[in-house]
């Protein structure tokens, strides 16, 4: 069998620090970067050092119509993503976009309409889908391993932009609501929201949010939250809570927790614990730890992640026809997340719960 040809990738925008690791993942997966499109001269110079000597363009309009790319890695600021994704899609280029899809639900919905029927896949990389247990947990929940889920919790945080070694370029738009769309909530909660809806096969219908610009960490501009919390209502009857921080010392006690009528499934960030009254069909890797008080306790060590290489290989598989794009990575899924984000910020402003726009609204 002959080897698949090497694919050609272009980076559209270097505003996000994720550009470097995602570009490296593409190269290791067999789709090296051959060009960059970035208006900032200093960022292009940095790319030469980190990616190597490739073709350089300062804008989308500069790229010749004869130039061929297989994959566009979109790592612009959030407000610029829709235009970059539309550009790539119109040229028949597959898209590998950093999350979130846009800076607002309206922009995400407009893009969803524009790229409907795109000939090449568009993958919005919610990186947690590739954590190694995402689909196993989804399978357990959907087979009823903990009964009917009635409450969920999601936690995310780090010590702040400086503590996380975020570059000045990246930080400058992360704290600009016009370019980024908000603060810690749009940056971190989108992973949790996407995970909830995919693993539960249920949509968030209402959000009540609170936010704080808590002094004591990075100098975050007024009106941009570095601590957030949101109460969620799902269309399956469950409720939930999400909290995120750009001001967290140490690690979170948990990342995800699902509580059901027959048990609890918890992701502790390095391992999972399933406590259940049931005897579920367990994927390989789950081990029975104890039986007592009517509960069976199972443990699953989270496998080492292949990170951005795994993401790149997933996209390449969809391009080459050897696999399908994961539902949690679709434009439609990303647009739904964006509507929840909009509802959260509207709730913060109004002090009341806000209904999430449905797909057809």
Number of C-alpha atoms within 10 A of each C-alpha: 3 4 5 8 8 12 17 18 26 26 25 29 26 25 25 20 17 18 22 16 14 24 24 19 21 26 20 15 20 18 23 19 24 19 22 27 22 21 17 14 10 10 14 20 13 13 20 14 9 13 20 13 14 13 13 19 17 16 14 17 10 10 16 9 8 6 8 15 19 19 29 26 27 31 25 29 26 25 21 20 25 24 15 20 24 19 18 25 23 14 15 17 25 26 27 26 27 23 24 27 33 27 24 23 22 14 18 25 23 12 21 20 11 15 20 11 10 14 14 19 23 26 27 22 25 22 15 15 19 18 17 17 21 16 17 16 22 17 17 20 22 16 13 17 26 24 19 19 23 15 19 21 20 24 20 23 24 18 17 20 21 14 14 10 11 16 13 13 16 18 18 14 21 26 23 17 17 14 18 24 27 23 26 26 29 29 19 22 25 21 23 22 21 22 22 24 18 20 18 20 14 14 22 26 19 22 27 22 27 19 23 15 18 17 10 8 16 15 14 21 13 10 14 20 22 28 20 24 21 23 17 25 20 20 12 15 13 18 18 20 17 23 22 27 25 28 20 17 12 9 12 14 11 17 19 20 20 23 20 19 15 16 21 22 25 21 22 16 15 13 14 21 20 25 23 22 19 15 10 14 11 15 14 8 13 16 15 14 13 11 13 8 6 10 16 18 20 19 18 19 17 17 12 9 13 12 17 21 21 19 22 24 17 19 28 24 14 18 20 10 9 10 12 13 16 14 12 20 22 18 24 20 19 28 25 23 27 29 22 28 25 21 22 30 22 18 21 20 12 13 12 14 19 21 18 22 17 12 11 5 6
